[in-house]
Amino acid sequence: ARRHVKIHGPVSIGINTEDPTVSLAVSGNVKFNNKKFISGLTAPTNGSFIVGDICWNENPTIDSYVGWICISEGSPGIWAPFGSIGRL
């Protein structure tokens, strides 16, 4: 049976040291509103993804991108870069 849970205050999942500046801290990948949010050095090359899933760039640099977004579902789907990082 499903149970509703109400939490009042900050929540940390898989975090040893809480960050008082955020309401939710999660160590690892998450799924929100049926979309996956993962991180990596490149767009995924394996796994199943749907349109709108996002891979955040773990090493953003000038002339690179904030991350990649899945534009065609599949394993791993088709990914396009987003959030061009310009020069200062």
PDB file with SEQRES, HELIX, SHEET and CRYST1 records, atoms N, CA, C and O in Angstrom:
SEQRES   1 A   88  ALA ARG ARG HIS VAL LYS ILE HIS GLY PRO VAL SER ILE          
SEQRES   2 A   88  GLY ILE ASN THR GLU ASP PRO THR VAL SER LEU ALA VAL          
SEQRES   3 A   88  SER GLY ASN VAL LYS PHE ASN ASN LYS LYS PHE ILE SER          
SEQRES   4 A   88  GLY LEU THR ALA PRO THR ASN GLY SER PHE ILE VAL GLY          
SEQRES   5 A   88  ASP ILE CYS TRP ASN GLU ASN PRO THR ILE ASP SER TYR          
SEQRES   6 A   88  VAL GLY TRP ILE CYS ILE SER GLU GLY SER PRO GLY ILE          
SEQRES   7 A   88  TRP ALA PRO PHE GLY SER ILE GLY ARG LEU                      
SHEET    1 AA1 2 VAL A  11  ILE A  13  0                                        
SHEET    2 AA1 2 LEU A  24  VAL A  26  1                                        
SHEET    1 AA2 5 VAL A  30  PHE A  32  0                                        
SHEET    2 AA2 5 LYS A  35  GLY A  40 -1                                        
SHEET    3 AA2 5 ILE A  54  ASN A  57  1                                        
SHEET    4 AA2 5 TYR A  65  SER A  72 -1                                        
SHEET    5 AA2 5 ILE A  78  SER A  84 -1                                        
CRYST1    1.000    1.000    1.000  90.00  90.00  90.00 P 1           1          
ATOM      1  N   ALA A   1       0.838  -1.187   0.000  1.00  0.00           N  
ATOM      2  CA  ALA A   1       0.000   0.000   0.000  1.00  0.00           C  
ATOM      3  C   ALA A   1       0.877   1.242   0.000  1.00  0.00           C  
ATOM      4  O   ALA A   1       1.941   1.265   0.619  1.00  0.00           O  
ATOM      5  N   ARG A   2       0.422   2.269  -0.697  1.00  0.00           N  
ATOM      6  CA  ARG A   2       1.156   3.532  -0.744  1.00  0.00           C  
ATOM      7  C   ARG A   2       0.871   4.355   0.494  1.00  0.00           C  
ATOM      8  O   ARG A   2      -0.248   4.369   1.006  1.00  0.00           O  
ATOM      9  N   ARG A   3       1.894   5.036   0.967  1.00  0.00           N  
ATOM     10  CA  ARG A   3       1.762   5.930   2.110  1.00  0.00           C  
ATOM     11  C   ARG A   3       2.294   7.289   1.737  1.00  0.00           C  
ATOM     12  O   ARG A   3       3.343   7.396   1.101  1.00  0.00           O  
ATOM     13  N   HIS A   4       1.598   8.310   2.119  1.00  0.00           N  
ATOM     14  CA  HIS A   4       2.074   9.674   1.905  1.00  0.00           C  
ATOM     15  C   HIS A   4       3.026  10.033   3.037  1.00  0.00           C  
ATOM     16  O   HIS A   4       2.762   9.756   4.207  1.00  0.00           O  
ATOM     17  N   VAL A   5       4.137  10.655   2.663  1.00  0.00           N  
ATOM     18  CA  VAL A   5       5.129  11.075   3.644  1.00  0.00           C  
ATOM     19  C   VAL A   5       5.338  12.576   3.486  1.00  0.00           C  
ATOM     20  O   VAL A   5       5.589  13.062   2.383  1.00  0.00           O  
ATOM     21  N   LYS A   6       5.237  13.292   4.573  1.00  0.00           N  
ATOM     22  CA  LYS A   6       5.496  14.732   4.557  1.00  0.00           C  
ATOM     23  C   LYS A   6       6.779  14.998   5.318  1.00  0.00           C  
ATOM     24  O   LYS A   6       6.980  14.502   6.426  1.00  0.00           O  
ATOM     25  N   ILE A   7       7.641  15.790   4.703  1.00  0.00           N  
ATOM     26  CA  ILE A   7       8.902  16.151   5.336  1.00  0.00           C  
ATOM     27  C   ILE A   7       8.978  17.669   5.389  1.00  0.00           C  
ATOM     28  O   ILE A   7       8.804  18.347   4.376  1.00  0.00           O  
ATOM     29  N   HIS A   8       9.232  18.180   6.547  1.00  0.00           N  
ATOM     30  CA  HIS A   8       9.362  19.620   6.729  1.00  0.00           C  
ATOM     31  C   HIS A   8      10.817  19.908   7.082  1.00  0.00           C  
ATOM     32  O   HIS A   8      11.295  19.541   8.155  1.00  0.00           O  
ATOM     33  N   GLY A   9      11.511  20.570   6.159  1.00  0.00           N  
ATOM     34  CA  GLY A   9      12.916  20.873   6.374  1.00  0.00           C  
ATOM     35  C   GLY A   9      13.787  20.203   5.334  1.00  0.00           C  
ATOM     36  O   GLY A   9      13.285  19.455   4.495  1.00  0.00           O  
ATOM     37  N   PRO A  10      15.090  20.461   5.374  1.00  0.00           N  
ATOM     38  CA  PRO A  10      16.028  19.928   4.388  1.00  0.00           C  
ATOM     39  C   PRO A  10      16.101  18.407   4.407  1.00  0.00           C  
ATOM     40  O   PRO A  10      15.910  17.777   5.447  1.00  0.00           O  
ATOM     41  N   VAL A  11      16.384  17.817   3.227  1.00  0.00           N  
ATOM     42  CA  VAL A  11      16.518  16.366   3.087  1.00  0.00           C  
ATOM     43  C   VAL A  11      17.827  16.070   2.372  1.00  0.00           C  
ATOM     44  O   VAL A  11      18.146  16.703   1.366  1.00  0.00           O  
ATOM     45  N   SER A  12      18.577  15.118   2.886  1.00  0.00           N  
ATOM     46  CA  SER A  12      19.810  14.664   2.245  1.00  0.00           C  
ATOM     47  C   SER A  12      19.719  13.166   2.022  1.00  0.00           C  
ATOM     48  O   SER A  12      19.344  12.424   2.930  1.00  0.00           O  
ATOM     49  N   ILE A  13      20.060  12.711   0.812  1.00  0.00           N  
ATOM     50  CA  ILE A  13      20.030  11.290   0.484  1.00  0.00           C  
ATOM     51  C   ILE A  13      21.422  10.888   0.030  1.00  0.00           C  
ATOM     52  O   ILE A  13      21.915  11.395  -0.977  1.00  0.00           O  
ATOM     53  N   GLY A  14      22.060   9.983   0.759  1.00  0.00           N  
ATOM     54  CA  GLY A  14      23.394   9.523   0.419  1.00  0.00           C  
ATOM     55  C   GLY A  14      24.466  10.573   0.623  1.00  0.00           C  
ATOM     56  O   GLY A  14      25.527  10.499   0.002  1.00  0.00           O  
ATOM     57  N   ILE A  15      24.214  11.551   1.481  1.00  0.00           N  
ATOM     58  CA  ILE A  15      25.142  12.657   1.734  1.00  0.00           C  
ATOM     59  C   ILE A  15      25.628  12.560   3.179  1.00  0.00           C  
ATOM     60  O   ILE A  15      24.823  12.429   4.101  1.00  0.00           O  
ATOM     61  N   ASN A  16      26.945  12.624   3.374  1.00  0.00           N  
ATOM     62  CA  ASN A  16      27.492  12.571   4.733  1.00  0.00           C  
ATOM     63  C   ASN A  16      27.527  13.939   5.393  1.00  0.00           C  
ATOM     64  O   ASN A  16      27.339  14.052   6.605  1.00  0.00           O  
ATOM     65  N   THR A  17      27.768  14.979   4.601  1.00  0.00           N  
ATOM     66  CA  THR A  17      27.856  16.329   5.145  1.00  0.00           C  
ATOM     67  C   THR A  17      26.749  17.173   4.529  1.00  0.00           C  
ATOM     68  O   THR A  17      26.739  17.402   3.319  1.00  0.00           O  
ATOM     69  N   GLU A  18      25.829  17.630   5.348  1.00  0.00           N  
ATOM     70  CA  GLU A  18      24.702  18.420   4.856  1.00  0.00           C  
ATOM     71  C   GLU A  18      25.157  19.792   4.373  1.00  0.00           C  
ATOM     72  O   GLU A  18      26.103  20.372   4.906  1.00  0.00           O  
ATOM     73  N   ASP A  19      24.464  20.301   3.349  1.00  0.00           N  
ATOM     74  CA  ASP A  19      24.697  21.647   2.826  1.00  0.00           C  
ATOM     75  C   ASP A  19      23.526  22.504   3.279  1.00  0.00           C  
ATOM     76  O   ASP A  19      22.415  22.312   2.784  1.00  0.00           O  
ATOM     77  N   PRO A  20      23.727  23.435   4.193  1.00  0.00           N  
ATOM     78  CA  PRO A  20      22.620  24.225   4.727  1.00  0.00           C  
ATOM     79  C   PRO A  20      21.997  25.190   3.711  1.00  0.00           C  
ATOM     80  O   PRO A  20      20.979  25.816   4.007  1.00  0.00           O  
ATOM     81  N   THR A  21      22.591  25.318   2.518  1.00  0.00           N  
ATOM     82  CA  THR A  21      22.067  26.263   1.525  1.00  0.00           C  
ATOM     83  C   THR A  21      21.074  25.624   0.563  1.00  0.00           C  
ATOM     84  O   THR A  21      20.526  26.320  -0.291  1.00  0.00           O  
ATOM     85  N   VAL A  22      20.824  24.309   0.674  1.00  0.00           N  
ATOM     86  CA  VAL A  22      19.885  23.637  -0.234  1.00  0.00           C  
ATOM     87  C   VAL A  22      18.823  22.881   0.553  1.00  0.00           C  
ATOM     88  O   VAL A  22      19.051  22.462   1.688  1.00  0.00           O  
ATOM     89  N   SER A  23      17.668  22.715  -0.064  1.00  0.00           N  
ATOM     90  CA  SER A  23      16.574  21.982   0.578  1.00  0.00           C  
ATOM     91  C   SER A  23      16.632  20.491   0.310  1.00  0.00           C  
ATOM     92  O   SER A  23      16.142  19.696   1.111  1.00  0.00           O  
ATOM     93  N   LEU A  24      17.238  20.098  -0.833  1.00  0.00           N  
ATOM     94  CA  LEU A  24      17.349  18.687  -1.196  1.00  0.00           C  
ATOM     95  C   LEU A  24      18.733  18.420  -1.750  1.00  0.00           C  
ATOM     96  O   LEU A  24      19.149  19.063  -2.715  1.00  0.00           O  
ATOM     97  N   ALA A  25      19.446  17.489  -1.160  1.00  0.00           N  
ATOM     98  CA  ALA A  25      20.771  17.087  -1.630  1.00  0.00           C  
ATOM     99  C   ALA A  25      20.747  15.582  -1.871  1.00  0.00           C  
ATOM    100  O   ALA A  25      20.339  14.807  -1.006  1.00  0.00           O  
ATOM    101  N   VAL A  26      21.194  15.179  -3.068  1.00  0.00           N  
ATOM    102  CA  VAL A  26      21.194  13.766  -3.440  1.00  0.00           C  
ATOM    103  C   VAL A  26      22.554  13.404  -3.999  1.00  0.00           C  
ATOM    104  O   VAL A  26      23.091  14.122  -4.843  1.00  0.00           O  
ATOM    105  N   SER A  27      23.111  12.307  -3.542  1.00  0.00           N  
ATOM    106  CA  SER A  27      24.362  11.803  -4.094  1.00  0.00           C  
ATOM    107  C   SER A  27      24.013  10.734  -5.117  1.00  0.00           C  
ATOM    108  O   SER A  27      23.547   9.653  -4.756  1.00  0.00           O  
ATOM    109  N   GLY A  28      24.237  11.031  -6.392  1.00  0.00           N  
ATOM    110  CA  GLY A  28      23.946  10.067  -7.441  1.00  0.00           C  
ATOM    111  C   GLY A  28      22.878  10.565  -8.387  1.00  0.00           C  
ATOM    112  O   GLY A  28      22.389  11.688  -8.275  1.00  0.00           O  
ATOM    113  N   ASN A  29      22.528   9.696  -9.327  1.00  0.00           N  
ATOM    114  CA  ASN A  29      21.531  10.031 -10.336  1.00  0.00           C  
ATOM    115  C   ASN A  29      20.145  10.164  -9.720  1.00  0.00           C  
ATOM    116  O   ASN A  29      19.851   9.547  -8.695  1.00  0.00           O  
ATOM    117  N   VAL A  30      19.292  10.974 -10.351  1.00  0.00           N  
ATOM    118  CA  VAL A  30      17.926  11.145  -9.878  1.00  0.00           C  
ATOM    119  C   VAL A  30      16.953  11.065 -11.045  1.00  0.00           C  
ATOM    120  O   VAL A  30      17.337  11.216 -12.204  1.00  0.00           O  
ATOM    121  N   LYS A  31      15.713  10.831 -10.725  1.00  0.00           N  
ATOM    122  CA  LYS A  31      14.635  10.883 -11.704  1.00  0.00           C  
ATOM    123  C   LYS A  31      13.596  11.833 -11.144  1.00  0.00           C  
ATOM    124  O   LYS A  31      13.128  11.669 -10.017  1.00  0.00           O  
ATOM    125  N   PHE A  32      13.239  12.838 -11.949  1.00  0.00           N  
ATOM    126  CA  PHE A  32      12.301  13.870 -11.517  1.00  0.00           C  
ATOM    127  C   PHE A  32      11.321  14.110 -12.649  1.00  0.00           C  
ATOM    128  O   PHE A  32      11.731  14.368 -13.781  1.00  0.00           O  
ATOM    129  N   ASN A  33      10.033  14.027 -12.357  1.00  0.00           N  
ATOM    130  CA  ASN A  33       9.000  14.244 -13.359  1.00  0.00           C  
ATOM    131  C   ASN A  33       9.208  13.337 -14.577  1.00  0.00           C  
ATOM    132  O   ASN A  33       9.033  13.758 -15.720  1.00  0.00           O  
ATOM    133  N   ASN A  34       9.583  12.085 -14.304  1.00  0.00           N  
ATOM    134  CA  ASN A  34       9.824  11.026 -15.293  1.00  0.00           C  
ATOM    135  C   ASN A  34      11.038  11.283 -16.180  1.00  0.00           C  
ATOM    136  O   ASN A  34      11.165  10.657 -17.233  1.00  0.00           O  
ATOM    137  N   LYS A  35      11.937  12.189 -15.781  1.00  0.00           N  
ATOM    138  CA  LYS A  35      13.157  12.462 -16.541  1.00  0.00           C  
ATOM    139  C   LYS A  35      14.370  12.112 -15.683  1.00  0.00           C  
ATOM    140  O   LYS A  35      14.414  12.432 -14.495  1.00  0.00           O  
ATOM    141  N   LYS A  36      15.367  11.444 -16.305  1.00  0.00           N  
ATOM    142  CA  LYS A  36      16.601  11.117 -15.604  1.00  0.00           C  
ATOM    143  C   LYS A  36      17.549  12.307 -15.653  1.00  0.00           C  
ATOM    144  O   LYS A  36      17.624  13.015 -16.658  1.00  0.00           O  
ATOM    145  N   PHE A  37      18.263  12.517 -14.567  1.00  0.00           N  
ATOM    146  CA  PHE A  37      19.311  13.519 -14.466  1.00  0.00           C  
ATOM    147  C   PHE A  37      20.554  12.796 -13.977  1.00  0.00           C  
ATOM    148  O   PHE A  37      20.632  12.384 -12.819  1.00  0.00           O  
ATOM    149  N   ILE A  38      21.527  12.647 -14.872  1.00  0.00           N  
ATOM    150  CA  ILE A  38      22.761  11.955 -14.545  1.00  0.00           C  
ATOM    151  C   ILE A  38      23.920  12.907 -14.820  1.00  0.00           C  
ATOM    152  O   ILE A  38      23.700  14.040 -15.248  1.00  0.00           O  
ATOM    153  N   SER A  39      25.144  12.462 -14.579  1.00  0.00           N  
ATOM    154  CA  SER A  39      26.304  13.277 -14.907  1.00  0.00           C  
ATOM    155  C   SER A  39      27.368  12.401 -15.548  1.00  0.00           C  
ATOM    156  O   SER A  39      27.402  11.189 -15.338  1.00  0.00           O  
ATOM    157  N   GLY A  40      28.240  13.032 -16.335  1.00  0.00           N  
ATOM    158  CA  GLY A  40      29.307  12.300 -16.997  1.00  0.00           C  
ATOM    159  C   GLY A  40      30.256  13.249 -17.701  1.00  0.00           C  
ATOM    160  O   GLY A  40      30.035  14.459 -17.743  1.00  0.00           O  
ATOM    161  N   LEU A  41      31.308  12.682 -18.249  1.00  0.00           N  
ATOM    162  CA  LEU A  41      32.285  13.478 -18.993  1.00  0.00           C  
ATOM    163  C   LEU A  41      31.894  13.628 -20.452  1.00  0.00           C  
ATOM    164  O   LEU A  41      32.396  14.509 -21.149  1.00  0.00           O  
ATOM    165  N   THR A  42      30.985  12.752 -20.920  1.00  0.00           N  
ATOM    166  CA  THR A  42      30.468  12.797 -22.284  1.00  0.00           C  
ATOM    167  C   THR A  42      29.008  12.364 -22.253  1.00  0.00           C  
ATOM    168  O   THR A  42      28.508  11.912 -21.222  1.00  0.00           O  
ATOM    169  N   ALA A  43      28.339  12.502 -23.371  1.00  0.00           N  
ATOM    170  CA  ALA A  43      26.973  11.988 -23.478  1.00  0.00           C  
ATOM    171  C   ALA A  43      27.001  10.477 -23.259  1.00  0.00           C  
ATOM    172  O   ALA A  43      27.998   9.836 -23.592  1.00  0.00           O  
ATOM    173  N   PRO A  44      25.943   9.893 -22.711  1.00  0.00           N  
ATOM    174  CA  PRO A  44      25.914   8.453 -22.463  1.00  0.00           C  
ATOM    175  C   PRO A  44      26.129   7.621 -23.722  1.00  0.00           C  
ATOM    176  O   PRO A  44      25.686   7.988 -24.810  1.00  0.00           O  
ATOM    177  N   THR A  45      26.814   6.498 -23.556  1.00  0.00           N  
ATOM    178  CA  THR A  45      27.038   5.557 -24.648  1.00  0.00           C  
ATOM    179  C   THR A  45      26.359   4.218 -24.383  1.00  0.00           C  
ATOM    180  O   THR A  45      26.392   3.324 -25.229  1.00  0.00           O  
ATOM    181  N   ASN A  46      25.744   4.079 -23.212  1.00  0.00           N  
ATOM    182  CA  ASN A  46      24.967   2.872 -22.923  1.00  0.00           C  
ATOM    183  C   ASN A  46      23.867   3.208 -21.925  1.00  0.00           C  
ATOM    184  O   ASN A  46      23.906   4.252 -21.274  1.00  0.00           O  
ATOM    185  N   GLY A  47      22.900   2.331 -21.810  1.00  0.00           N  
ATOM    186  CA  GLY A  47      21.749   2.556 -20.947  1.00  0.00           C  
ATOM    187  C   GLY A  47      20.551   2.978 -21.774  1.00  0.00           C  
ATOM    188  O   GLY A  47      20.688   3.336 -22.944  1.00  0.00           O  
ATOM    189  N   SER A  48      19.383   2.934 -21.167  1.00  0.00           N  
ATOM    190  CA  SER A  48      18.132   3.306 -21.843  1.00  0.00           C  
ATOM    191  C   SER A  48      17.695   4.690 -21.399  1.00  0.00           C  
ATOM    192  O   SER A  48      17.683   4.996 -20.207  1.00  0.00           O  
ATOM    193  N   PHE A  49      17.331   5.532 -22.377  1.00  0.00           N  
ATOM    194  CA  PHE A  49      16.964   6.905 -22.079  1.00  0.00           C  
ATOM    195  C   PHE A  49      15.760   7.315 -22.914  1.00  0.00           C  
ATOM    196  O   PHE A  49      15.484   6.731 -23.962  1.00  0.00           O  
ATOM    197  N   ILE A  50      15.042   8.336 -22.428  1.00  0.00           N  
ATOM    198  CA  ILE A  50      13.900   8.888 -23.157  1.00  0.00           C  
ATOM    199  C   ILE A  50      14.166  10.357 -23.464  1.00  0.00           C  
ATOM    200  O   ILE A  50      15.054  10.976 -22.877  1.00  0.00           O  
ATOM    201  N   VAL A  51      13.395  10.898 -24.378  1.00  0.00           N  
ATOM    202  CA  VAL A  51      13.526  12.302 -24.757  1.00  0.00           C  
ATOM    203  C   VAL A  51      13.392  13.187 -23.515  1.00  0.00           C  
ATOM    204  O   VAL A  51      12.447  13.046 -22.739  1.00  0.00           O  
ATOM    205  N   GLY A  52      14.341  14.089 -23.342  1.00  0.00           N  
ATOM    206  CA  GLY A  52      14.313  15.011 -22.209  1.00  0.00           C  
ATOM    207  C   GLY A  52      15.228  14.617 -21.068  1.00  0.00           C  
ATOM    208  O   GLY A  52      15.469  15.431 -20.177  1.00  0.00           O  
ATOM    209  N   ASP A  53      15.753  13.382 -21.062  1.00  0.00           N  
ATOM    210  CA  ASP A  53      16.729  13.012 -20.040  1.00  0.00           C  
ATOM    211  C   ASP A  53      17.962  13.891 -20.227  1.00  0.00           C  
ATOM    212  O   ASP A  53      18.291  14.272 -21.351  1.00  0.00           O  
ATOM    213  N   ILE A  54      18.644  14.212 -19.128  1.00  0.00           N  
ATOM    214  CA  ILE A  54      19.789  15.120 -19.174  1.00  0.00           C  
ATOM    215  C   ILE A  54      21.010  14.479 -18.530  1.00  0.00           C  
ATOM    216  O   ILE A  54      20.920  13.826 -17.491  1.00  0.00           O  
ATOM    217  N   CYS A  55      22.151  14.684 -19.173  1.00  0.00           N  
ATOM    218  CA  CYS A  55      23.446  14.305 -18.617  1.00  0.00           C  
ATOM    219  C   CYS A  55      24.233  15.594 -18.399  1.00  0.00           C  
ATOM    220  O   CYS A  55      24.588  16.275 -19.361  1.00  0.00           O  
ATOM    221  N   TRP A  56      24.505  15.929 -17.144  1.00  0.00           N  
ATOM    222  CA  TRP A  56      25.263  17.140 -16.813  1.00  0.00           C  
ATOM    223  C   TRP A  56      26.750  16.878 -16.996  1.00  0.00           C  
ATOM    224  O   TRP A  56      27.250  15.825 -16.600  1.00  0.00           O  
ATOM    225  N   ASN A  57      27.461  17.831 -17.596  1.00  0.00           N  
ATOM    226  CA  ASN A  57      28.894  17.720 -17.835  1.00  0.00           C  
ATOM    227  C   ASN A  57      29.643  17.823 -16.511  1.00  0.00           C  
ATOM    228  O   ASN A  57      29.530  18.827 -15.808  1.00  0.00           O  
ATOM    229  N   GLU A  58      30.409  16.783 -16.168  1.00  0.00           N  
ATOM    230  CA  GLU A  58      31.171  16.779 -14.917  1.00  0.00           C  
ATOM    231  C   GLU A  58      32.411  17.665 -14.974  1.00  0.00           C  
ATOM    232  O   GLU A  58      32.997  17.980 -13.939  1.00  0.00           O  
ATOM    233  N   ASN A  59      32.813  18.068 -16.180  1.00  0.00           N  
ATOM    234  CA  ASN A  59      34.011  18.884 -16.330  1.00  0.00           C  
ATOM    235  C   ASN A  59      33.775  20.018 -17.334  1.00  0.00           C  
ATOM    236  O   ASN A  59      34.417  20.052 -18.384  1.00  0.00           O  
ATOM    237  N   PRO A  60      32.863  20.945 -17.024  1.00  0.00           N  
ATOM    238  CA  PRO A  60      32.583  22.032 -17.971  1.00  0.00           C  
ATOM    239  C   PRO A  60      33.768  22.988 -18.086  1.00  0.00           C  
ATOM    240  O   PRO A  60      34.384  23.372 -17.092  1.00  0.00           O  
ATOM    241  N   THR A  61      34.063  23.356 -19.325  1.00  0.00           N  
ATOM    242  CA  THR A  61      35.159  24.280 -19.590  1.00  0.00           C  
ATOM    243  C   THR A  61      34.704  25.272 -20.657  1.00  0.00           C  
ATOM    244  O   THR A  61      33.667  25.079 -21.292  1.00  0.00           O  
ATOM    245  N   ILE A  62      35.479  26.324 -20.849  1.00  0.00           N  
ATOM    246  CA  ILE A  62      35.184  27.298 -21.901  1.00  0.00           C  
ATOM    247  C   ILE A  62      35.161  26.567 -23.242  1.00  0.00           C  
ATOM    248  O   ILE A  62      35.981  25.685 -23.499  1.00  0.00           O  
ATOM    249  N   ASP A  63      34.219  26.947 -24.083  1.00  0.00           N  
ATOM    250  CA  ASP A  63      34.013  26.343 -25.401  1.00  0.00           C  
ATOM    251  C   ASP A  63      33.498  24.909 -25.339  1.00  0.00           C  
ATOM    252  O   ASP A  63      33.576  24.183 -26.330  1.00  0.00           O  
ATOM    253  N   SER A  64      32.971  24.491 -24.180  1.00  0.00           N  
ATOM    254  CA  SER A  64      32.308  23.187 -24.096  1.00  0.00           C  
ATOM    255  C   SER A  64      30.842  23.436 -23.778  1.00  0.00           C  
ATOM    256  O   SER A  64      30.324  24.513 -24.074  1.00  0.00           O  
ATOM    257  N   TYR A  65      30.170  22.472 -23.188  1.00  0.00           N  
ATOM    258  CA  TYR A  65      28.740  22.574 -22.927  1.00  0.00           C  
ATOM    259  C   TYR A  65      28.416  22.246 -21.476  1.00  0.00           C  
ATOM    260  O   TYR A  65      29.172  21.556 -20.792  1.00  0.00           O  
ATOM    261  N   VAL A  66      27.278  22.754 -21.026  1.00  0.00           N  
ATOM    262  CA  VAL A  66      26.791  22.464 -19.680  1.00  0.00           C  
ATOM    263  C   VAL A  66      26.433  20.979 -19.575  1.00  0.00           C  
ATOM    264  O   VAL A  66      26.590  20.366 -18.520  1.00  0.00           O  
ATOM    265  N   GLY A  67      25.956  20.419 -20.673  1.00  0.00           N  
ATOM    266  CA  GLY A  67      25.598  19.005 -20.666  1.00  0.00           C  
ATOM    267  C   GLY A  67      25.012  18.569 -21.991  1.00  0.00           C  
ATOM    268  O   GLY A  67      25.175  19.235 -23.013  1.00  0.00           O  
ATOM    269  N   TRP A  68      24.321  17.425 -21.954  1.00  0.00           N  
ATOM    270  CA  TRP A  68      23.714  16.837 -23.147  1.00  0.00           C  
ATOM    271  C   TRP A  68      22.279  16.451 -22.818  1.00  0.00           C  
ATOM    272  O   TRP A  68      21.975  16.053 -21.693  1.00  0.00           O  
ATOM    273  N   ILE A  69      21.402  16.571 -23.804  1.00  0.00           N  
ATOM    274  CA  ILE A  69      19.998  16.212 -23.611  1.00  0.00           C  
ATOM    275  C   ILE A  69      19.617  15.152 -24.641  1.00  0.00           C  
ATOM    276  O   ILE A  69      20.022  15.228 -25.801  1.00  0.00           O  
ATOM    277  N   CYS A  70      18.845  14.176 -24.214  1.00  0.00           N  
ATOM    278  CA  CYS A  70      18.405  13.111 -25.101  1.00  0.00           C  
ATOM    279  C   CYS A  70      17.296  13.661 -26.003  1.00  0.00           C  
ATOM    280  O   CYS A  70      16.282  14.162 -25.516  1.00  0.00           O  
ATOM    281  N   ILE A  71      17.498  13.562 -27.325  1.00  0.00           N  
ATOM    282  CA  ILE A  71      16.516  14.085 -28.278  1.00  0.00           C  
ATOM    283  C   ILE A  71      15.788  12.971 -29.036  1.00  0.00           C  
ATOM    284  O   ILE A  71      14.865  13.241 -29.805  1.00  0.00           O  
ATOM    285  N   SER A  72      16.204  11.717 -28.817  1.00  0.00           N  
ATOM    286  CA  SER A  72      15.520  10.573 -29.415  1.00  0.00           C  
ATOM    287  C   SER A  72      15.757   9.376 -28.507  1.00  0.00           C  
ATOM    288  O   SER A  72      16.902   8.995 -28.264  1.00  0.00           O  
ATOM    289  N   GLU A  73      14.673   8.781 -28.003  1.00  0.00           N  
ATOM    290  CA  GLU A  73      14.834   7.713 -27.024  1.00  0.00           C  
ATOM    291  C   GLU A  73      15.511   6.496 -27.625  1.00  0.00           C  
ATOM    292  O   GLU A  73      15.488   6.273 -28.835  1.00  0.00           O  
ATOM    293  N   GLY A  74      16.118   5.714 -26.733  1.00  0.00           N  
ATOM    294  CA  GLY A  74      16.771   4.493 -27.173  1.00  0.00           C  
ATOM    295  C   GLY A  74      17.839   4.060 -26.196  1.00  0.00           C  
ATOM    296  O   GLY A  74      17.902   4.527 -25.059  1.00  0.00           O  
ATOM    297  N   SER A  75      18.682   3.147 -26.672  1.00  0.00           N  
ATOM    298  CA  SER A  75      19.777   2.623 -25.852  1.00  0.00           C  
ATOM    299  C   SER A  75      21.093   2.857 -26.589  1.00  0.00           C  
ATOM    300  O   SER A  75      21.524   1.951 -27.302  1.00  0.00           O  
ATOM    301  N   PRO A  76      21.739   3.960 -26.475  1.00  0.00           N  
ATOM    302  CA  PRO A  76      21.524   4.998 -25.478  1.00  0.00           C  
ATOM    303  C   PRO A  76      20.650   6.164 -25.949  1.00  0.00           C  
ATOM    304  O   PRO A  76      20.497   7.135 -25.208  1.00  0.00           O  
ATOM    305  N   GLY A  77      20.081   6.105 -27.130  1.00  0.00           N  
ATOM    306  CA  GLY A  77      19.332   7.239 -27.660  1.00  0.00           C  
ATOM    307  C   GLY A  77      20.246   8.185 -28.408  1.00  0.00           C  
ATOM    308  O   GLY A  77      21.434   7.906 -28.568  1.00  0.00           O  
ATOM    309  N   ILE A  78      19.709   9.292 -28.863  1.00  0.00           N  
ATOM    310  CA  ILE A  78      20.503  10.317 -29.544  1.00  0.00           C  
ATOM    311  C   ILE A  78      20.600  11.523 -28.616  1.00  0.00           C  
ATOM    312  O   ILE A  78      19.601  11.985 -28.063  1.00  0.00           O  
ATOM    313  N   TRP A  79      21.816  12.018 -28.460  1.00  0.00           N  
ATOM    314  CA  TRP A  79      22.090  13.100 -27.520  1.00  0.00           C  
ATOM    315  C   TRP A  79      22.625  14.332 -28.244  1.00  0.00           C  
ATOM    316  O   TRP A  79      23.400  14.218 -29.194  1.00  0.00           O  
ATOM    317  N   ALA A  80      22.207  15.506 -27.788  1.00  0.00           N  
ATOM    318  CA  ALA A  80      22.675  16.769 -28.338  1.00  0.00           C  
ATOM    319  C   ALA A  80      23.216  17.635 -27.192  1.00  0.00           C  
ATOM    320  O   ALA A  80      22.641  17.642 -26.104  1.00  0.00           O  
ATOM    321  N   PRO A  81      24.311  18.361 -27.425  1.00  0.00           N  
ATOM    322  CA  PRO A  81      24.839  19.236 -26.384  1.00  0.00           C  
ATOM    323  C   PRO A  81      23.920  20.431 -26.168  1.00  0.00           C  
ATOM    324  O   PRO A  81      23.221  20.856 -27.088  1.00  0.00           O  
ATOM    325  N   PHE A  82      23.920  20.972 -24.953  1.00  0.00           N  
ATOM    326  CA  PHE A  82      23.166  22.195 -24.673  1.00  0.00           C  
ATOM    327  C   PHE A  82      23.967  23.078 -23.726  1.00  0.00           C  
ATOM    328  O   PHE A  82      24.850  22.608 -23.009  1.00  0.00           O  
ATOM    329  N   GLY A  83      23.646  24.344 -23.740  1.00  0.00           N  
ATOM    330  CA  GLY A  83      24.286  25.289 -22.826  1.00  0.00           C  
ATOM    331  C   GLY A  83      25.722  25.571 -23.190  1.00  0.00           C  
ATOM    332  O   GLY A  83      26.630  25.236 -22.429  1.00  0.00           O  
ATOM    333  N   SER A  84      25.947  26.175 -24.331  1.00  0.00           N  
ATOM    334  CA  SER A  84      27.286  26.518 -24.765  1.00  0.00           C  
ATOM    335  C   SER A  84      27.949  27.437 -23.735  1.00  0.00           C  
ATOM    336  O   SER A  84      27.355  28.418 -23.288  1.00  0.00           O  
ATOM    337  N   ILE A  85      29.182  27.105 -23.369  1.00  0.00           N  
ATOM    338  CA  ILE A  85      29.927  27.907 -22.414  1.00  0.00           C  
ATOM    339  C   ILE A  85      30.898  28.789 -23.182  1.00  0.00           C  
ATOM    340  O   ILE A  85      31.853  28.298 -23.783  1.00  0.00           O  
ATOM    341  N   GLY A  86      30.649  30.093 -23.159  1.00  0.00           N  
ATOM    342  CA  GLY A  86      31.461  31.042 -23.915  1.00  0.00           C  
ATOM    343  C   GLY A  86      32.673  31.512 -23.136  1.00  0.00           C  
ATOM    344  O   GLY A  86      32.909  31.109 -21.997  1.00  0.00           O  
ATOM    345  N   ARG A  87      33.409  32.354 -23.769  1.00  0.00           N  
ATOM    346  CA  ARG A  87      34.615  32.938 -23.137  1.00  0.00           C  
ATOM    347  C   ARG A  87      34.207  34.092 -22.235  1.00  0.00           C  
ATOM    348  O   ARG A  87      33.172  34.724 -22.450  1.00  0.00           O  
ATOM    349  N   LEU A  88      35.007  34.357 -21.247  1.00  0.00           N  
ATOM    350  CA  LEU A  88      34.770  35.450 -20.312  1.00  0.00           C  
ATOM    351  C   LEU A  88      35.010  36.778 -20.962  1.00  0.00           C  
ATOM    352  O   LEU A  88      34.857  37.817 -20.319  1.00  0.00           O  
TER     353      LEU A  88                                                      
END                                                                             
